[in-house]
Each structure stands twice: as C-alpha cells, then as structure tokens.
Amino acid sequence: MDDRQSWIPQELEHLSGQGLLRRRRVVTPLAGGWCVVSGCKLRNFSANDYLDLARDPRVIAAAEHALSTAGAG
C-alpha cells in the first residue's frame, strides 16, 4: 500500500470500534417470494414478485389471453 492509502487501516479500525463499519449482507432469493438474510427466512418485499404472482396459473392465463387478443408492443 502506498503512502497515500496508509491511513485506511487505522480509519477502518476506528469505525469498527464505534460499530460503524458496514458489512455486506448476503441475500439469497428463494421461490415463493421469500429470501434468506443472515440465516433468517424472510418475505422478500424488495423484489418485484414478492407476492409470487409470476407463477400463478391465473395470472399466466390472463397474460396469454391478453397477448392473443390485444398483442404486444
């Protein structure tokens, strides 16, 4: 590490000591609108399909009907 970056380890230690050091969260998406975060299974409200409607047969049938009657574009 060159001299311009020598302050970084000390600053990271300072932030860590104050509980301010951020950690990356690993989010594992699951089927059915769920995900796992830090070992906890949670409802994934940040996804577009949190209600799991993309695989609902009624929604698929309605989309097929709309495409066949109105088209796309």
PDB file of N, CA, C and O in Angstrom:
ATOM      1  N   MET A   1       0.857  -1.177   0.000  1.00  0.00           N
ATOM      2  CA  MET A   1       0.000   0.000   0.000  1.00  0.00           C
ATOM      3  C   MET A   1       0.899   1.234   0.000  1.00  0.00           C
ATOM      4  O   MET A   1       1.831   1.316   0.801  1.00  0.00           O
ATOM      5  N   ASP A   2       0.634   2.190  -0.882  1.00  0.00           N
ATOM      6  CA  ASP A   2       1.492   3.369  -0.914  1.00  0.00           C
ATOM      7  C   ASP A   2       1.086   4.348   0.196  1.00  0.00           C
ATOM      8  O   ASP A   2       0.072   4.151   0.865  1.00  0.00           O
ATOM      9  N   ASP A   3       1.881   5.394   0.379  1.00  0.00           N
ATOM     10  CA  ASP A   3       1.689   6.339   1.491  1.00  0.00           C
ATOM     11  C   ASP A   3       0.348   7.062   1.429  1.00  0.00           C
ATOM     12  O   ASP A   3      -0.183   7.463   2.465  1.00  0.00           O
ATOM     13  N   ARG A   4      -0.207   7.232   0.226  1.00  0.00           N
ATOM     14  CA  ARG A   4      -1.489   7.942   0.119  1.00  0.00           C
ATOM     15  C   ARG A   4      -2.633   7.141   0.734  1.00  0.00           C
ATOM     16  O   ARG A   4      -3.678   7.709   1.050  1.00  0.00           O
ATOM     17  N   GLN A   5      -2.455   5.838   0.908  1.00  0.00           N
ATOM     18  CA  GLN A   5      -3.519   4.982   1.444  1.00  0.00           C
ATOM     19  C   GLN A   5      -3.182   4.448   2.831  1.00  0.00           C
ATOM     20  O   GLN A   5      -3.899   3.594   3.351  1.00  0.00           O
ATOM     21  N   SER A   6      -2.123   4.927   3.426  1.00  0.00           N
ATOM     22  CA  SER A   6      -1.678   4.382   4.709  1.00  0.00           C
ATOM     23  C   SER A   6      -2.658   4.664   5.850  1.00  0.00           C
ATOM     24  O   SER A   6      -2.610   3.978   6.871  1.00  0.00           O
ATOM     25  N   TRP A   7      -3.526   5.632   5.709  1.00  0.00           N
ATOM     26  CA  TRP A   7      -4.495   5.985   6.744  1.00  0.00           C
ATOM     27  C   TRP A   7      -5.698   5.029   6.785  1.00  0.00           C
ATOM     28  O   TRP A   7      -6.440   5.018   7.767  1.00  0.00           O
ATOM     29  N   ILE A   8      -5.893   4.239   5.738  1.00  0.00           N
ATOM     30  CA  ILE A   8      -7.103   3.418   5.620  1.00  0.00           C
ATOM     31  C   ILE A   8      -7.223   2.370   6.726  1.00  0.00           C
ATOM     32  O   ILE A   8      -8.283   2.304   7.349  1.00  0.00           O
ATOM     33  N   PRO A   9      -6.210   1.546   7.015  1.00  0.00           N
ATOM     34  CA  PRO A   9      -6.382   0.536   8.079  1.00  0.00           C
ATOM     35  C   PRO A   9      -6.743   1.140   9.439  1.00  0.00           C
ATOM     36  O   PRO A   9      -7.570   0.590  10.167  1.00  0.00           O
ATOM     37  N   GLN A  10      -6.122   2.270   9.776  1.00  0.00           N
ATOM     38  CA  GLN A  10      -6.415   2.914  11.055  1.00  0.00           C
ATOM     39  C   GLN A  10      -7.863   3.438  11.072  1.00  0.00           C
ATOM     40  O   GLN A  10      -8.561   3.301  12.077  1.00  0.00           O
ATOM     41  N   GLU A  11      -8.293   4.014  10.000  1.00  0.00           N
ATOM     42  CA  GLU A  11      -9.667   4.529   9.922  1.00  0.00           C
ATOM     43  C   GLU A  11     -10.684   3.392   9.989  1.00  0.00           C
ATOM     44  O   GLU A  11     -11.718   3.533  10.642  1.00  0.00           O
ATOM     45  N   LEU A  12     -10.408   2.272   9.328  1.00  0.00           N
ATOM     46  CA  LEU A  12     -11.298   1.123   9.399  1.00  0.00           C
ATOM     47  C   LEU A  12     -11.378   0.577  10.822  1.00  0.00           C
ATOM     48  O   LEU A  12     -12.455   0.200  11.283  1.00  0.00           O
ATOM     49  N   GLU A  13     -10.257   0.533  11.509  1.00  0.00           N
ATOM     50  CA  GLU A  13     -10.243   0.072  12.903  1.00  0.00           C
ATOM     51  C   GLU A  13     -11.060   1.018  13.780  1.00  0.00           C
ATOM     52  O   GLU A  13     -11.795   0.571  14.660  1.00  0.00           O
ATOM     53  N   HIS A  14     -10.935   2.309  13.544  1.00  0.00           N
ATOM     54  CA  HIS A  14     -11.696   3.310  14.306  1.00  0.00           C
ATOM     55  C   HIS A  14     -13.198   3.136  14.067  1.00  0.00           C
ATOM     56  O   HIS A  14     -13.980   3.131  15.019  1.00  0.00           O
ATOM     57  N   LEU A  15     -13.599   2.995  12.823  1.00  0.00           N
ATOM     58  CA  LEU A  15     -15.016   2.795  12.508  1.00  0.00           C
ATOM     59  C   LEU A  15     -15.534   1.500  13.116  1.00  0.00           C
ATOM     60  O   LEU A  15     -16.653   1.458  13.628  1.00  0.00           O
ATOM     61  N   SER A  16     -14.737   0.453  13.065  1.00  0.00           N
ATOM     62  CA  SER A  16     -15.133  -0.831  13.632  1.00  0.00           C
ATOM     63  C   SER A  16     -15.333  -0.714  15.146  1.00  0.00           C
ATOM     64  O   SER A  16     -16.287  -1.270  15.690  1.00  0.00           O
ATOM     65  N   GLY A  17     -14.452  -0.004  15.812  1.00  0.00           N
ATOM     66  CA  GLY A  17     -14.547   0.186  17.259  1.00  0.00           C
ATOM     67  C   GLY A  17     -15.796   0.938  17.676  1.00  0.00           C
ATOM     68  O   GLY A  17     -16.297   0.752  18.785  1.00  0.00           O
ATOM     69  N   GLN A  18     -16.305   1.793  16.785  1.00  0.00           N
ATOM     70  CA  GLN A  18     -17.522   2.556  17.068  1.00  0.00           C
ATOM     71  C   GLN A  18     -18.783   1.837  16.585  1.00  0.00           C
ATOM     72  O   GLN A  18     -19.892   2.349  16.734  1.00  0.00           O
ATOM     73  N   GLY A  19     -18.608   0.664  16.012  1.00  0.00           N
ATOM     74  CA  GLY A  19     -19.763  -0.066  15.493  1.00  0.00           C
ATOM     75  C   GLY A  19     -20.316   0.537  14.215  1.00  0.00           C
ATOM     76  O   GLY A  19     -21.483   0.327  13.885  1.00  0.00           O
ATOM     77  N   LEU A  20     -19.500   1.276  13.500  1.00  0.00           N
ATOM     78  CA  LEU A  20     -19.952   1.971  12.292  1.00  0.00           C
ATOM     79  C   LEU A  20     -19.458   1.332  10.995  1.00  0.00           C
ATOM     80  O   LEU A  20     -19.768   1.814   9.906  1.00  0.00           O
ATOM     81  N   LEU A  21     -18.701   0.263  11.111  1.00  0.00           N
ATOM     82  CA  LEU A  21     -18.178  -0.391   9.920  1.00  0.00           C
ATOM     83  C   LEU A  21     -19.271  -1.228   9.283  1.00  0.00           C
ATOM     84  O   LEU A  21     -19.835  -2.116   9.922  1.00  0.00           O
ATOM     85  N   ARG A  22     -19.563  -0.950   8.054  1.00  0.00           N
ATOM     86  CA  ARG A  22     -20.625  -1.669   7.350  1.00  0.00           C
ATOM     87  C   ARG A  22     -20.116  -3.015   6.862  1.00  0.00           C
ATOM     88  O   ARG A  22     -18.955  -3.158   6.479  1.00  0.00           O
ATOM     89  N   ARG A  23     -20.990  -3.978   6.883  1.00  0.00           N
ATOM     90  CA  ARG A  23     -20.701  -5.303   6.353  1.00  0.00           C
ATOM     91  C   ARG A  23     -21.688  -5.591   5.232  1.00  0.00           C
ATOM     92  O   ARG A  23     -22.852  -5.199   5.308  1.00  0.00           O
ATOM     93  N   ARG A  24     -21.235  -6.258   4.215  1.00  0.00           N
ATOM     94  CA  ARG A  24     -22.102  -6.628   3.106  1.00  0.00           C
ATOM     95  C   ARG A  24     -23.030  -7.743   3.547  1.00  0.00           C
ATOM     96  O   ARG A  24     -22.584  -8.745   4.106  1.00  0.00           O
ATOM     97  N   ARG A  25     -24.313  -7.572   3.297  1.00  0.00           N
ATOM     98  CA  ARG A  25     -25.286  -8.623   3.589  1.00  0.00           C
ATOM     99  C   ARG A  25     -25.441  -9.511   2.378  1.00  0.00           C
ATOM    100  O   ARG A  25     -25.484  -9.045   1.240  1.00  0.00           O
ATOM    101  N   VAL A  26     -25.524 -10.777   2.641  1.00  0.00           N
ATOM    102  CA  VAL A  26     -25.763 -11.732   1.565  1.00  0.00           C
ATOM    103  C   VAL A  26     -27.246 -12.088   1.601  1.00  0.00           C
ATOM    104  O   VAL A  26     -27.748 -12.616   2.593  1.00  0.00           O
ATOM    105  N   VAL A  27     -27.935 -11.793   0.504  1.00  0.00           N
ATOM    106  CA  VAL A  27     -29.359 -12.090   0.384  1.00  0.00           C
ATOM    107  C   VAL A  27     -29.510 -13.190  -0.658  1.00  0.00           C
ATOM    108  O   VAL A  27     -29.090 -13.037  -1.805  1.00  0.00           O
ATOM    109  N   THR A  28     -30.110 -14.293  -0.250  1.00  0.00           N
ATOM    110  CA  THR A  28     -30.321 -15.419  -1.145  1.00  0.00           C
ATOM    111  C   THR A  28     -31.805 -15.488  -1.487  1.00  0.00           C
ATOM    112  O   THR A  28     -32.621 -15.803  -0.621  1.00  0.00           O
ATOM    113  N   PRO A  29     -32.170 -15.196  -2.740  1.00  0.00           N
ATOM    114  CA  PRO A  29     -33.583 -15.266  -3.108  1.00  0.00           C
ATOM    115  C   PRO A  29     -34.077 -16.708  -3.145  1.00  0.00           C
ATOM    116  O   PRO A  29     -33.355 -17.612  -3.566  1.00  0.00           O
ATOM    117  N   LEU A  30     -35.298 -16.909  -2.706  1.00  0.00           N
ATOM    118  CA  LEU A  30     -35.938 -18.215  -2.735  1.00  0.00           C
ATOM    119  C   LEU A  30     -37.237 -18.118  -3.529  1.00  0.00           C
ATOM    120  O   LEU A  30     -37.749 -17.023  -3.761  1.00  0.00           O
ATOM    121  N   ALA A  31     -37.755 -19.243  -3.936  1.00  0.00           N
ATOM    122  CA  ALA A  31     -39.031 -19.270  -4.647  1.00  0.00           C
ATOM    123  C   ALA A  31     -40.156 -18.861  -3.700  1.00  0.00           C
ATOM    124  O   ALA A  31     -40.029 -18.967  -2.481  1.00  0.00           O
ATOM    125  N   GLY A  32     -41.234 -18.404  -4.272  1.00  0.00           N
ATOM    126  CA  GLY A  32     -42.406 -18.084  -3.477  1.00  0.00           C
ATOM    127  C   GLY A  32     -42.373 -16.724  -2.823  1.00  0.00           C
ATOM    128  O   GLY A  32     -43.168 -16.458  -1.922  1.00  0.00           O
ATOM    129  N   GLY A  33     -41.459 -15.839  -3.259  1.00  0.00           N
ATOM    130  CA  GLY A  33     -41.395 -14.501  -2.689  1.00  0.00           C
ATOM    131  C   GLY A  33     -40.639 -14.440  -1.370  1.00  0.00           C
ATOM    132  O   GLY A  33     -40.839 -13.506  -0.595  1.00  0.00           O
ATOM    133  N   TRP A  34     -39.779 -15.409  -1.099  1.00  0.00           N
ATOM    134  CA  TRP A  34     -39.006 -15.451   0.134  1.00  0.00           C
ATOM    135  C   TRP A  34     -37.526 -15.257  -0.162  1.00  0.00           C
ATOM    136  O   TRP A  34     -37.094 -15.369  -1.309  1.00  0.00           O
ATOM    137  N   CYS A  35     -36.760 -14.969   0.867  1.00  0.00           N
ATOM    138  CA  CYS A  35     -35.311 -14.885   0.755  1.00  0.00           C
ATOM    139  C   CYS A  35     -34.705 -15.272   2.100  1.00  0.00           C
ATOM    140  O   CYS A  35     -35.409 -15.359   3.105  1.00  0.00           O
ATOM    141  N   VAL A  36     -33.401 -15.501   2.109  1.00  0.00           N
ATOM    142  CA  VAL A  36     -32.676 -15.776   3.341  1.00  0.00           C
ATOM    143  C   VAL A  36     -31.656 -14.662   3.531  1.00  0.00           C
ATOM    144  O   VAL A  36     -30.849 -14.388   2.642  1.00  0.00           O
ATOM    145  N   VAL A  37     -31.700 -14.013   4.711  1.00  0.00           N
ATOM    146  CA  VAL A  37     -30.746 -12.968   5.078  1.00  0.00           C
ATOM    147  C   VAL A  37     -30.185 -13.319   6.445  1.00  0.00           C
ATOM    148  O   VAL A  37     -30.933 -13.471   7.410  1.00  0.00           O
ATOM    149  N   SER A  38     -28.886 -13.444   6.524  1.00  0.00           N
ATOM    150  CA  SER A  38     -28.212 -13.790   7.784  1.00  0.00           C
ATOM    151  C   SER A  38     -28.831 -15.016   8.450  1.00  0.00           C
ATOM    152  O   SER A  38     -28.982 -15.057   9.671  1.00  0.00           O
ATOM    153  N   GLY A  39     -29.183 -16.002   7.651  1.00  0.00           N
ATOM    154  CA  GLY A  39     -29.732 -17.240   8.175  1.00  0.00           C
ATOM    155  C   GLY A  39     -31.213 -17.208   8.503  1.00  0.00           C
ATOM    156  O   GLY A  39     -31.764 -18.213   8.951  1.00  0.00           O
ATOM    157  N   CYS A  40     -31.868 -16.077   8.289  1.00  0.00           N
ATOM    158  CA  CYS A  40     -33.299 -15.951   8.590  1.00  0.00           C
ATOM    159  C   CYS A  40     -34.104 -15.956   7.293  1.00  0.00           C
ATOM    160  O   CYS A  40     -33.773 -15.239   6.348  1.00  0.00           O
ATOM    161  N   LYS A  41     -35.159 -16.764   7.251  1.00  0.00           N
ATOM    162  CA  LYS A  41     -36.054 -16.777   6.098  1.00  0.00           C
ATOM    163  C   LYS A  41     -37.048 -15.634   6.247  1.00  0.00           C
ATOM    164  O   LYS A  41     -37.773 -15.556   7.239  1.00  0.00           O
ATOM    165  N   LEU A  42     -37.077 -14.745   5.253  1.00  0.00           N
ATOM    166  CA  LEU A  42     -37.898 -13.538   5.306  1.00  0.00           C
ATOM    167  C   LEU A  42     -38.694 -13.376   4.026  1.00  0.00           C
ATOM    168  O   LEU A  42     -38.306 -13.901   2.982  1.00  0.00           O
ATOM    169  N   ARG A  43     -39.799 -12.659   4.093  1.00  0.00           N
ATOM    170  CA  ARG A  43     -40.561 -12.288   2.908  1.00  0.00           C
ATOM    171  C   ARG A  43     -39.746 -11.245   2.161  1.00  0.00           C
ATOM    172  O   ARG A  43     -39.258 -10.293   2.770  1.00  0.00           O
ATOM    173  N   ASN A  44     -39.591 -11.408   0.866  1.00  0.00           N
ATOM    174  CA  ASN A  44     -38.749 -10.528   0.058  1.00  0.00           C
ATOM    175  C   ASN A  44     -39.584  -9.405  -0.548  1.00  0.00           C
ATOM    176  O   ASN A  44     -39.987  -9.478  -1.709  1.00  0.00           O
ATOM    177  N   PHE A  45     -39.839  -8.368   0.243  1.00  0.00           N
ATOM    178  CA  PHE A  45     -40.638  -7.242  -0.234  1.00  0.00           C
ATOM    179  C   PHE A  45     -39.861  -6.316  -1.165  1.00  0.00           C
ATOM    180  O   PHE A  45     -40.450  -5.409  -1.752  1.00  0.00           O
ATOM    181  N   SER A  46     -38.565  -6.519  -1.312  1.00  0.00           N
ATOM    182  CA  SER A  46     -37.779  -5.668  -2.207  1.00  0.00           C
ATOM    183  C   SER A  46     -37.770  -6.200  -3.642  1.00  0.00           C
ATOM    184  O   SER A  46     -37.252  -5.537  -4.541  1.00  0.00           O
ATOM    185  N   ALA A  47     -38.332  -7.376  -3.863  1.00  0.00           N
ATOM    186  CA  ALA A  47     -38.376  -7.951  -5.204  1.00  0.00           C
ATOM    187  C   ALA A  47     -39.672  -7.538  -5.902  1.00  0.00           C
ATOM    188  O   ALA A  47     -40.653  -7.186  -5.247  1.00  0.00           O
ATOM    189  N   ASN A  48     -39.666  -7.584  -7.210  1.00  0.00           N
ATOM    190  CA  ASN A  48     -40.871  -7.250  -7.965  1.00  0.00           C
ATOM    191  C   ASN A  48     -41.961  -8.302  -7.804  1.00  0.00           C
ATOM    192  O   ASN A  48     -43.138  -7.996  -7.991  1.00  0.00           O
ATOM    193  N   ASP A  49     -41.601  -9.507  -7.469  1.00  0.00           N
ATOM    194  CA  ASP A  49     -42.574 -10.598  -7.402  1.00  0.00           C
ATOM    195  C   ASP A  49     -42.727 -11.123  -5.975  1.00  0.00           C
ATOM    196  O   ASP A  49     -42.775 -12.334  -5.763  1.00  0.00           O
ATOM    197  N   TYR A  50     -42.804 -10.211  -4.990  1.00  0.00           N
ATOM    198  CA  TYR A  50     -42.872 -10.654  -3.604  1.00  0.00           C
ATOM    199  C   TYR A  50     -44.168 -11.392  -3.277  1.00  0.00           C
ATOM    200  O   TYR A  50     -44.227 -12.106  -2.276  1.00  0.00           O
ATOM    201  N   LEU A  51     -45.201 -11.238  -4.095  1.00  0.00           N
ATOM    202  CA  LEU A  51     -46.438 -11.998  -3.892  1.00  0.00           C
ATOM    203  C   LEU A  51     -46.430 -13.308  -4.662  1.00  0.00           C
ATOM    204  O   LEU A  51     -47.383 -14.083  -4.586  1.00  0.00           O
ATOM    205  N   ASP A  52     -45.358 -13.557  -5.402  1.00  0.00           N
ATOM    206  CA  ASP A  52     -45.183 -14.784  -6.180  1.00  0.00           C
ATOM    207  C   ASP A  52     -46.285 -14.968  -7.221  1.00  0.00           C
ATOM    208  O   ASP A  52     -46.731 -16.087  -7.474  1.00  0.00           O
ATOM    209  N   LEU A  53     -46.717 -13.864  -7.817  1.00  0.00           N
ATOM    210  CA  LEU A  53     -47.785 -13.937  -8.815  1.00  0.00           C
ATOM    211  C   LEU A  53     -47.268 -14.347 -10.190  1.00  0.00           C
ATOM    212  O   LEU A  53     -48.062 -14.741 -11.045  1.00  0.00           O
ATOM    213  N   ALA A  54     -45.973 -14.266 -10.423  1.00  0.00           N
ATOM    214  CA  ALA A  54     -45.429 -14.594 -11.741  1.00  0.00           C
ATOM    215  C   ALA A  54     -45.657 -16.056 -12.102  1.00  0.00           C
ATOM    216  O   ALA A  54     -45.686 -16.403 -13.283  1.00  0.00           O
ATOM    217  N   ARG A  55     -45.819 -16.909 -11.108  1.00  0.00           N
ATOM    218  CA  ARG A  55     -46.058 -18.326 -11.382  1.00  0.00           C
ATOM    219  C   ARG A  55     -47.506 -18.739 -11.122  1.00  0.00           C
ATOM    220  O   ARG A  55     -47.839 -19.922 -11.202  1.00  0.00           O
ATOM    221  N   ASP A  56     -48.359 -17.777 -10.815  1.00  0.00           N
ATOM    222  CA  ASP A  56     -49.767 -18.096 -10.553  1.00  0.00           C
ATOM    223  C   ASP A  56     -50.443 -18.450 -11.878  1.00  0.00           C
ATOM    224  O   ASP A  56     -50.406 -17.650 -12.813  1.00  0.00           O
ATOM    225  N   PRO A  57     -51.056 -19.622 -11.980  1.00  0.00           N
ATOM    226  CA  PRO A  57     -51.680 -20.050 -13.238  1.00  0.00           C
ATOM    227  C   PRO A  57     -52.758 -19.084 -13.732  1.00  0.00           C
ATOM    228  O   PRO A  57     -52.951 -18.943 -14.940  1.00  0.00           O
ATOM    229  N   ARG A  58     -53.455 -18.423 -12.822  1.00  0.00           N
ATOM    230  CA  ARG A  58     -54.488 -17.459 -13.233  1.00  0.00           C
ATOM    231  C   ARG A  58     -53.866 -16.239 -13.909  1.00  0.00           C
ATOM    232  O   ARG A  58     -54.396 -15.731 -14.897  1.00  0.00           O
ATOM    233  N   VAL A  59     -52.750 -15.780 -13.376  1.00  0.00           N
ATOM    234  CA  VAL A  59     -52.064 -14.623 -13.961  1.00  0.00           C
ATOM    235  C   VAL A  59     -51.488 -14.997 -15.318  1.00  0.00           C
ATOM    236  O   VAL A  59     -51.574 -14.223 -16.271  1.00  0.00           O
ATOM    237  N   ILE A  60     -50.903 -16.179 -15.402  1.00  0.00           N
ATOM    238  CA  ILE A  60     -50.338 -16.636 -16.677  1.00  0.00           C
ATOM    239  C   ILE A  60     -51.431 -16.763 -17.732  1.00  0.00           C
ATOM    240  O   ILE A  60     -51.238 -16.345 -18.874  1.00  0.00           O
ATOM    241  N   ALA A  61     -52.577 -17.334 -17.366  1.00  0.00           N
ATOM    242  CA  ALA A  61     -53.678 -17.473 -18.305  1.00  0.00           C
ATOM    243  C   ALA A  61     -54.197 -16.113 -18.756  1.00  0.00           C
ATOM    244  O   ALA A  61     -54.495 -15.925 -19.935  1.00  0.00           O
ATOM    245  N   ALA A  62     -54.305 -15.173 -17.839  1.00  0.00           N
ATOM    246  CA  ALA A  62     -54.774 -13.827 -18.185  1.00  0.00           C
ATOM    247  C   ALA A  62     -53.784 -13.142 -19.138  1.00  0.00           C
ATOM    248  O   ALA A  62     -54.191 -12.458 -20.078  1.00  0.00           O
ATOM    249  N   ALA A  63     -52.493 -13.331 -18.888  1.00  0.00           N
ATOM    250  CA  ALA A  63     -51.478 -12.729 -19.763  1.00  0.00           C
ATOM    251  C   ALA A  63     -51.530 -13.348 -21.156  1.00  0.00           C
ATOM    252  O   ALA A  63     -51.425 -12.642 -22.159  1.00  0.00           O
ATOM    253  N   GLU A  64     -51.691 -14.661 -21.212  1.00  0.00           N
ATOM    254  CA  GLU A  64     -51.794 -15.341 -22.523  1.00  0.00           C
ATOM    255  C   GLU A  64     -53.023 -14.848 -23.279  1.00  0.00           C
ATOM    256  O   GLU A  64     -52.963 -14.612 -24.486  1.00  0.00           O
ATOM    257  N   HIS A  65     -54.132 -14.693 -22.568  1.00  0.00           N
ATOM    258  CA  HIS A  65     -55.359 -14.216 -23.205  1.00  0.00           C
ATOM    259  C   HIS A  65     -55.167 -12.774 -23.727  1.00  0.00           C
ATOM    260  O   HIS A  65     -55.573 -12.456 -24.845  1.00  0.00           O
ATOM    261  N   ALA A  66     -54.561 -11.933 -22.923  1.00  0.00           N
ATOM    262  CA  ALA A  66     -54.332 -10.543 -23.330  1.00  0.00           C
ATOM    263  C   ALA A  66     -53.420 -10.490 -24.552  1.00  0.00           C
ATOM    264  O   ALA A  66     -53.667  -9.708 -25.470  1.00  0.00           O
ATOM    265  N   LEU A  67     -52.374 -11.306 -24.576  1.00  0.00           N
ATOM    266  CA  LEU A  67     -51.472 -11.324 -25.729  1.00  0.00           C
ATOM    267  C   LEU A  67     -52.168 -11.816 -26.989  1.00  0.00           C
ATOM    268  O   LEU A  67     -51.934 -11.290 -28.077  1.00  0.00           O
ATOM    269  N   SER A  68     -53.026 -12.828 -26.845  1.00  0.00           N
ATOM    270  CA  SER A  68     -53.679 -13.384 -28.033  1.00  0.00           C
ATOM    271  C   SER A  68     -54.764 -12.458 -28.568  1.00  0.00           C
ATOM    272  O   SER A  68     -55.058 -12.473 -29.763  1.00  0.00           O
ATOM    273  N   THR A  69     -55.353 -11.662 -27.702  1.00  0.00           N
ATOM    274  CA  THR A  69     -56.425 -10.763 -28.169  1.00  0.00           C
ATOM    275  C   THR A  69     -55.917  -9.363 -28.506  1.00  0.00           C
ATOM    276  O   THR A  69     -56.397  -8.751 -29.461  1.00  0.00           O
ATOM    277  N   ALA A  70     -54.970  -8.854 -27.751  1.00  0.00           N
ATOM    278  CA  ALA A  70     -54.513  -7.466 -27.960  1.00  0.00           C
ATOM    279  C   ALA A  70     -53.113  -7.382 -28.544  1.00  0.00           C
ATOM    280  O   ALA A  70     -52.737  -6.351 -29.101  1.00  0.00           O
ATOM    281  N   GLY A  71     -52.345  -8.444 -28.426  1.00  0.00           N
ATOM    282  CA  GLY A  71     -50.968  -8.391 -28.930  1.00  0.00           C
ATOM    283  C   GLY A  71     -50.054  -7.689 -27.952  1.00  0.00           C
ATOM    284  O   GLY A  71     -50.440  -7.373 -26.826  1.00  0.00           O
ATOM    285  N   ALA A  72     -48.857  -7.455 -28.395  1.00  0.00           N
ATOM    286  CA  ALA A  72     -47.851  -6.771 -27.563  1.00  0.00           C
ATOM    287  C   ALA A  72     -47.189  -5.690 -28.381  1.00  0.00           C
ATOM    288  O   ALA A  72     -47.094  -5.782 -29.605  1.00  0.00           O
ATOM    289  N   GLY A  73     -46.732  -4.665 -27.691  1.00  0.00           N
ATOM    290  CA  GLY A  73     -45.984  -3.634 -28.396  1.00  0.00           C
ATOM    291  C   GLY A  73     -46.465  -2.256 -28.150  1.00  0.00           C
ATOM    292  O   GLY A  73     -45.909  -1.301 -28.694  1.00  0.00           O
TER     293      GLY A  73
END
